[in-house]
Amino acid sequence: MRITVFGATGNVGSRVVAEALARGHEVTAVVRDPAKPHDLPSEVALTVGDARNAEDVARIAAGQDALITATRPVAGSEHELAVATKGLLAGVAGTGVRLLAVGGAGSLTVPGAGGATLVETPGFPAAIRPIALACNEQLAHYRAAGPDVDWTYLSPAALLEPGVRTGRFRLGRDELLVDADGNSAISMEDLAIALLDEVEMPAHRRTRFTAGY
């Protein structure tokens, strides 16, 4: 398959690229500045573009099977996530190209919390509240997209860190996945597996799903 990745040099995006290459897919990374060092595998093609620009997205989507976005704005610029989301949705509308987003966990409901979402629970870290709320807005834009957009939104478990590729995890929908001790976690490597499985075998079209141990 032909897969293009926005945010390919990031923590999650780089693992998505590695997983896609390992499966034999043709991978293209979107960069804003091709002269900037990118540290991507030599097999990855580069294309210049901006997720915030719908015309760029439409051009980049041409001939692709899927676009994956795993971008995260820097602290203080969380509002840019919504802008990029609007550009991506507008750019793929009517193209038939799938758009898969790696989002946030803050909007997942917490088991036993009376319907409260993770970001609403006491003790949610203040430092990551801005990006969590930005991801909530991101998901709202996807859910409001028209039928001409073939989207999927993947929320990770509460703790998402670099780790080991095990291939052993669970999938869910809108509730946070926790283990027997109440912990919610998944490695970035296993999240990439869940995402590429969805690319190859679509099971969550126009909806959100989650992955965790």
Residue pairs with C-beta under 8 A, 6 or more apart in sequence:
1 25
1 26
1 65
1 66
1 199
1 200
2 25
2 26
2 28
2 63
2 64
2 65
2 66
3 20
3 25
3 26
3 27
3 28
3 64
3 65
3 66
3 67
3 68
3 199
4 27
4 28
4 29
4 30
4 47
4 60
4 61
4 64
4 66
4 67
4 68
5 13
5 16
5 17
5 20
5 27
5 28
5 29
5 30
5 67
5 68
5 69
5 70
6 13
6 30
6 51
6 67
6 68
6 69
6 70
6 71
6 84
6 88
7 13
7 69
7 70
7 71
7 72
8 14
8 16
8 17
8 27
8 29
8 30
8 31
8 38
8 40
8 44
8 70
9 29
9 31
9 38
9 39
9 40
10 70
10 71
10 72
11 162
11 188
12 70
12 102
12 160
12 188
12 191
12 192
13 68
13 70
13 71
13 102
14 40
15 162
15 188
15 189
15 191
15 192
16 68
16 70
16 102
16 192
16 195
16 196
17 27
17 29
17 40
17 41
17 44
18 41
18 192
19 189
19 192
19 193
19 195
19 196
20 27
20 196
20 199
21 27
21 41
21 43
21 44
23 196
23 200
25 196
26 45
27 43
27 44
27 45
28 44
28 45
28 46
28 47
28 60
28 64
29 38
29 40
29 44
29 45
29 46
29 47
30 47
30 48
30 49
30 51
30 60
31 38
31 46
31 47
31 48
31 49
32 48
32 49
32 50
33 48
34 46
34 48
38 46
40 46
47 60
49 56
49 57
49 59
49 60
50 56
50 87
51 57
51 69
51 71
51 84
51 87
51 88
52 80
52 83
52 84
52 86
52 87
53 87
53 91
54 86
54 87
54 90
54 91
55 91
56 87
56 91
57 67
57 87
57 88
57 90
57 91
57 92
58 91
58 92
58 95
60 67
60 91
61 67
61 91
61 92
61 95
61 97
62 95
64 97
65 97
65 98
65 199
66 97
66 98
66 99
66 100
66 199
67 88
67 92
67 97
67 98
67 99
67 100
68 100
68 101
68 102
68 195
68 199
69 84
69 88
69 99
69 100
69 101
69 102
70 101
70 102
71 81
71 84
72 81
72 131
73 79
73 80
73 81
73 84
73 131
73 134
75 130
75 131
78 130
78 131
78 133
78 134
79 134
81 131
81 134
81 135
81 137
81 138
82 134
82 137
82 138
82 141
85 101
85 137
85 138
85 141
85 142
86 141
88 99
88 101
89 99
89 141
89 142
89 145
89 149
89 151
92 99
92 149
92 150
92 151
93 145
93 146
93 148
93 149
94 148
96 150
97 150
98 150
98 151
98 152
98 199
98 202
98 205
99 149
99 150
99 151
99 152
100 151
100 152
100 153
100 154
100 195
100 198
100 199
101 138
101 142
101 151
101 152
101 153
101 154
102 154
102 156
102 191
102 195
103 135
103 138
103 139
103 153
103 154
103 155
103 208
104 131
104 132
104 134
104 135
104 136
104 138
104 139
104 155
104 156
105 118
105 132
105 135
105 155
105 156
105 157
105 158
105 160
105 176
105 184
105 210
106 117
106 118
106 119
106 124
106 132
106 133
106 135
106 136
107 117
107 118
107 119
107 135
107 136
107 139
107 155
107 174
107 208
108 117
108 118
108 155
108 174
108 175
108 176
108 210
109 115
109 116
109 117
109 118
109 174
109 175
109 176
110 116
110 117
110 118
110 121
110 175
110 176
111 175
111 176
111 178
113 121
117 136
118 124
118 132
118 158
118 176
119 129
119 132
119 133
119 136
124 132
138 153
139 153
139 155
139 208
142 151
142 153
142 208
143 208
145 151
145 206
147 206
149 206
150 205
150 206
151 205
151 206
152 198
152 202
152 204
152 205
152 206
152 207
152 208
152 209
153 207
153 208
153 209
154 191
154 194
154 195
154 198
154 208
154 209
154 210
154 211
155 208
155 209
155 210
156 186
156 191
156 210
156 211
156 212
157 176
157 177
157 184
157 185
157 186
157 210
157 211
157 212
157 213
158 176
158 184
158 185
158 212
159 183
159 184
159 185
159 186
160 185
160 186
160 187
160 188
160 191
161 185
161 187
161 188
162 187
162 188
162 189
163 187
163 188
163 189
163 190
164 187
164 189
164 190
165 187
165 189
165 190
165 192
165 193
166 187
166 189
166 190
167 190
167 193
168 190
168 213
169 186
169 190
169 193
169 194
169 211
169 212
169 213
170 177
170 211
170 212
170 213
171 194
171 209
171 210
171 211
172 209
172 210
172 211
172 212
173 207
173 208
173 209
173 210
174 208
174 210
175 210
176 184
176 210
176 212
177 184
177 210
177 211
177 212
177 213
178 184
178 212
179 185
179 213
183 213
184 212
185 212
185 213
186 194
186 211
186 212
186 213
190 211
191 211
194 211
198 204
198 209
203 209
